[in-house]
Amino acid sequence: MSESTIPARHAPVTTAPRSEQAPDAVAADAAPPRPARARVARLGGTARPLLSIGLALLVWEVTYRLQLFSPSVLPSPADVVLAARTMAADGTLWTDLYWSARRAVLGFALGSTLGVGAGLLTARSRTASALLEGTLQTIRPIPAIALVPLAIMWFGLGEESKLFLVTVGVFFPVWITAHSGIGNTRADYLRVAQCMGASRFLTLTRVVLPAALPYILAGLRVGIATAFILIVASEMTGATAGLGFRLDQARLFSQADRLFVCLVLLGLLGAAVDQLFHRVTAPLARWTRDQA
């Protein structure tokens, strides 16, 4: 019988040892599915801030127990929590939070609106740039806190002076970033819009503003931090409620525990508002990261 008529035997199917498999196959088997990996990444992103805060509290507690500072100057975390509970029970905590948040939000809204509008004018109009930019660039280096006496002279000790101070402080970082972003719109974008026959309004709303959006959002985040800084400074003079007013009262009466309550609340409130703003606005500029 010739070899051609011998029926072929099926070779046994063997699997190579894991160490001999292709590296890509091993990596594919070992890698967790993408949803699980995303959940792990989100968990790590949440755990890092909590770990940092826990470490800060531990250092604070150790410093207090070692008595490196007098208890009248540096209270323990437990004393601060007790003071916060007392302030919450008598209502002063919620009143101060309400007034500080209200003033900061109003000043931020007005300052950011004026800042974006002025940035649009100075970046897109040569006449407006010639009339406004020199004056604005001269006023911009003046610290906003230095305007507290001027605000009191012009508007007195009422709400108007606080609104003026926060508005001015928020205006300049928003204006300078909006001006830079709108002025640096890529020329090829504008040429394409012109070739497509887009009107000036359509070019502005569909090309210029979306291209400048990352700059504007960055300026708004700076404006949020500036609003909280200035609201504290303004409330230290001529206010009867607010976290800045409560800070000054705690200093006058040597109430270190209440002073730390206000400081912690300002930090938590500012961080929470900043993160909320970032999470809400991040999808608006996602196309810039995809394009990079």
Order of alpha helices (4+ residues) and beta strands (2+ residues): alpha-alpha-alpha-alpha-alpha-alpha-alpha-alpha-alpha-alpha-alpha-alpha-alpha
